[in-house]
Amino acid sequence: MNTKHIALISAELGISARQAENTMNLLAEGSTVPFISRYRKEVTGSLDEVQIGRIEDLKKRYQEVDDRREFIIKTITEQEKMTPELLGKLEASWNLTELEDMYLPYKPKRKTRATQAIEKGLEPLAKIIFEQLEGSPETLAEQYINDKVASSDEALKGARDIIAEWVNENAEVRDKLRKLFTHTAVLTSKVVEGKEEEGNKYKDYFDFQEELPKIPSHRVMAIMRGESEGFLFASITPVEDEALEIINKQFVKGSSAHREQMNKAIADSYKRLLRPSLENEFRGLTKDKADTEAIDVFAENLRQLLLAAPLGPKAVIAVDPGYRTGCKIVALDEQGNMLDNDVIFPLEKNYKRDDAEALLKRWVKLYNTAAIAVGNGTAGRETEEFLKKIDFGAKINVFMVNESGASVYSASEVAREEFPDYDVTVRGAVSIGRRLIDPLAELVKIDPKSIGVGQYQHDVNQSHLKQSLDRVVVSCVNMVGVNLNTASKHLLAYISGLGPSLAENIVKYRKENGAFRNRASLKKVPRLGEKAFEQCAGFLRIENGDNPLDNSAVHPERYPLIEAMAAQQHCSVAELIGKDDLRKKINLKEYVNEEVGLLTLEDILKELDKPSRDPRDEIAIFEYAEGIRTMEDVKPGMVLPGVVTNITNFGAFVDIGVKQDGLVHISHLSSKFVGNPNEVVKLNQKVTVTVLEIDPSRKRISLSMKDSETPGASGNNSGGGQRRERKDNNSGGGKPAGGNKAAAAPLNDFQAKLAELKKKFN
């Protein structure tokens, strides 16, 4: 284990060296982040998944620095140009940019103006001018006229080319200019001439500039996308005079006779070499920073979507709405297996509407249906309204389900493998129904980028995006846990220690041998060895198995400990789980040993209190305002219920039921300052919004949540949001407050809010 890496990681994350070293050792042994976080708290000092993931990333980063440093030292040494001073600087640096600056003078060069001048024998003249020694540069230059250099002017120009390259390769100058860029550079964008009409969607950036340290990531992404599409030209530069002054102070000595030549060489170096180089560097840094923020937003949105409240194992009917081609419907059992499928035309004004109602009533009774899932795409609102008017003779709740990505799933190899004899419309309806039963289990089958909760997800670094999103999926799946006897291979693949191959082996073994009766029998699965068992067992659940602990998050390695607890209380493990009074008698300190501390023991007791508890929220019904279906129905001042569909750095998008999400700008999320929208809203949260402005031509709706910040208002927090909605097991209800009535605020108040919003957008 590299002790330098341990010290660096410890300092950067603010953790002890022991925590860093122990965690790195566990990762090196093949332990996964979820396993370490949950089952090795004593070893890591209770580091969470984010911290463990950061240790993993930093270890990789510092190894890359080590590898690059080794290559640089080897290259310079082979050139016989290594000095003890340079070696010391290289070995002391842990910054890749700094290492590259030191390596630049020794880096093998392609043919440049400077190398050509050196070939002409002008390097001695360049040294005299650069060191600003005695003599007139014009007079000195005459000595270098030969068959390769036609004049003194040509000699001076060649010497300046050489000096320009020396200036460019000076690590100290690059460092000073880098600081100037960091603190004062401005990002400027202009429209490409002749592209004004075609690139109108980037109109806000046709003549735009903002200080680089202050520009938010979403504007950076927009400008860079506009540039990549050929509509904008962007640049990142500080004030040129300030940059030249920094370089001049470094190299120009008083009123030397060489001052003019030095000034020309420095100006050329900055404009031709330094500025383009540093601008490219800062473009990369700015893009990386914007990427990181966008990926973080996407990852948090994905986490919230994956952990959305499930209906649970209940039979459902799923509807993929449509007008002309009708609504594709499927009946699913409690595990999401398809029982039946058909097409209905409930939006036709003839007998087909009656036929649709009759078929649905028959299915509800035949398949013991508990709820109906409706996709929120085209015709979703109208279909939902039709379904809610049907008298099924029993309470059948209707849920609107976000169908983003369902079409991607329905055309995927995964869907074709499961439903080879059905077309994409049937597969899409199945996906909608399964998302209601268990959104996590269904969404893991879809590429996270296609779920539709990102911010410029197609513009960011794709490998970093995939790594981040995969981590989120792994974290969510393992946090919830998986039913070993019903989970698909796609869901099992994300369990700690498994992966696609072992997941497929588990499903195959299950089909051939029947349901697993205990976790120990996992070891009979081909290629599932001791290490894989250690990593996965605690995250897999077996309902009604041989051992009640198998349906909990307690790891099998701690079963003997719990059996000892039960023996001391003169009861069975099942009784210890079922009786709170028995667990209260346990003195945890008696069970502390070298491997198990109080942290793990406290986790075990919590799990015994509520084994296999689903950490996700309870599902709730949401209702849009009546009479609000299109943008034409929406008027400024209306107070409407909505659902948060996407969260970005600049605000939250809210579905108010008109097929076009409205934006609550970050300045209108709360009356208080909001630095991060996730502090105020969560994905799928039910909120109350006030309509500020409608722009049908640009398909934009501006909303505010400021007026919703009253006790119990759903816009205030996720807890408050639950108060306005009906729980699945509650037959009560009523429409959300607000409806489509105009707000009582005077017109001038509204105009003031509108002006404020426009100011914020601009």
PyMOL commands that set and color helices and strands:
alter all, ss='L'
color gray80, all
select helices_A, chain A and resi 3-13+17-28+33-39+41-44+49-78+84-92+96-106+113-119+123-131+137-142+152-168+171-184+200-205+217-228+240-251+259-306+351-366+380-388+406-410+413-418+424-437+439-443+448-450+462-480+489-492+500-513+519-524+530-539+548-551+556-568+573-578+580-584+588-591+598-609+631-633+666-668+677-679+696-698+706-708+718-724+747-761
alter helices_A, ss='H'
color red, helices_A
select strands_A, chain A and resi 186-191+207-211+232-237+316-320+327-332+338-344+371-375+397-401+482-483+540-541+620-621+639-648+651-655+662-665+686-695+700-704+726-727
alter strands_A, ss='S'
color yellow, strands_A
deselect
rebuild
show_as cartoon
